[in-house]
Amino acid sequence: MIMRFSSKATTLLILVAVIAIAPFFFPSSYYFRVGSLIFVNGLAVTGLVVLIGYAGQISLGHAGFAGIGAYACALAPVHLGLHPALAAVLGAALSATIAFLVGRPILRLKGYYLAVASLGFGILVSMVLSNEAQLTGGPDGMAVPDLGLRALLKAVGIDLSNTEFWYAFSAVVLVLGAWLALNLYHSPTGRALRALHGSEIAARTVGVDVAHYKLVAFVLSAVYASVSGSLLALQNKFITPDVAGFMHSIEMVTMTVLGGAGSVLGAILGAVILTTLPQVLTIFQEYEQLMLGLVMMLVMIFMRQGLLPSIARSVRGRGE
């Protein structure tokens, strides 16, 4: 019997099983750190699956929302006296509001014009974070308060190291984010998003409010990016404007497309590959970017739908 990777239950089962089994093969605590970074990136690309894979829109500025979420966790506890968890919620709400306001005009654009407009937004956020040194610390960055949840768990008898805690916590957030994205796929909203992905004209003809649903996808993906930025800031306890930089946006899109933009599990696979590959290629440090580019080119030439959908289609073809 061939597994259907489009199945919500199967996707979640595979994701949870890999997360639970992987630590048994970690030779040191360093790999818990790598795993937590994978989960943070996986959450960000899950949001891009909603925008790119479901709705067929492109954004090259989503690192800007990650920056908003990250700096909310650094600034809100200091200036507003909020707990870091509430600061992350505030960052997500702020990102959603900005995405709503920015998305209304730029989502009227299509193709390259939309990509350039979203890129401009991301660069603007990065410039503000870099230049407002009195508030954000500028290029040197700033410290982020401790979440405090690990100490609370220790008080009730659950004693985890820092890397183990963030591995588990980031994994829970990723699974929750994946579950929400998969539920969206099978909902009326998800069907409307997939309809406008196929053809905006055809979707409008059958009564789909194209502008509304494009904006919904943009806002949801911004919230995912913001939460991923908050997680990164909280586990590092330090943040710099690089989190909102252009290259971070490109990495997000590359991860999504590499694994398969139409598949939550595929996009997370892309996050696994592009987060771990630089660690593997440290012996080829001078050629790291060249080799990453080569991998991307080969996938786009031979597996245009992404790694996981292409592999799944090949397996199904052999089983028939």
Buried (B, 14 or more C-beta within 10 A) or exposed (E): EEEEBBEBEEBBEBBBEBBEEBBEEBEEEEBBBBBBBBBBBBBBBBBBBBBBBBBBBBBBBBBBBBBBBBBBBBBBBBEEEBEBBBBBBBBBEBBBEBBBEBBEEBBEBEEEEBBEBBBBBBBBBBEBBBEEEEBBBBEEBBEBBEBEEBEEBEEEEEEBEBBBBBBBBBBEBBBEBBBBBBEBBEEEBBBBBBBBBEEBEEBBEEEBEBBEBBBBBBBBBBBBBBBBBBBBBBBBBBBBBBBBBBEBBBBBBBBBBBBBBBBBBBBBBBBBBBBBEBEEBEEEEEEBEEBBEEBBEEBEEEBEBBBBBBBBEEEEEEEE
